[in-house]
Amino acid sequence: MAKAAKTAIKKDPKLAAEAKNYTKVIKTVRSPKTGAYTFKEAIIHKEKVKDFLANGK
């Protein structure tokens, strides 16, 4: 079942509009030592997604 949105976002339309500009990005990263995969997660602005995937920072 989905979680309800935060009440602050529901009450303030400016916050709701700004929240839509962010996205959660998950990138797989392979460890050079063991060869196992790990995941890097970040919530970043939608304009910086390509930079995150290219650099991983």
N, C-alpha and C positions, 0 to 999 in steps of 0.2 A: 504494500500500500504506500502511496506517495506521501511524502512529508508536506505539511502546510508551509507556505511561504512565511517569512518573518513579518510580523505585524508592522514594523517600521516601514518596510518596503510597500506594503499595502496602503498605508496612510499617506505616504509622500510620493507623488508621481514622478518627481525629479529623481529620487533615489531608485525607483523602479526603472526609469529610462537609463540611468547610468549603470545599473547592474547588468543590463542586457549587453553592455559593451565588453564584458569579461567572460572568459571561457576557461574551462578546465582542460588542461593538456596533459596527456600521459605519454611518455617516451620510454622505449625500451633501450637499455644500455647494457652492453656485454662487458663483463669484468675481464680485464686482460690477464689477471692472475689465475682465476679458476675457470673462466669460460662460461660461467653462469650468467643468466640474464637477471637484471634488476630493473625497477621501474622508477622513473623520476616523474613526480606529479607537481603541477604548479597551476595556480589560477592567475592568468595574465590577461592583459588587454588584447582584444581581438586583432589589433594591428601589429602586435609583436609575436604572433604565433610562429611565423616563418623563421624569425630570428632565434626563438627558443629551440625549434627543431633542428636548426642548422648548428647552433653552438652548444645547446644543452644547458645553458646558464639561465 
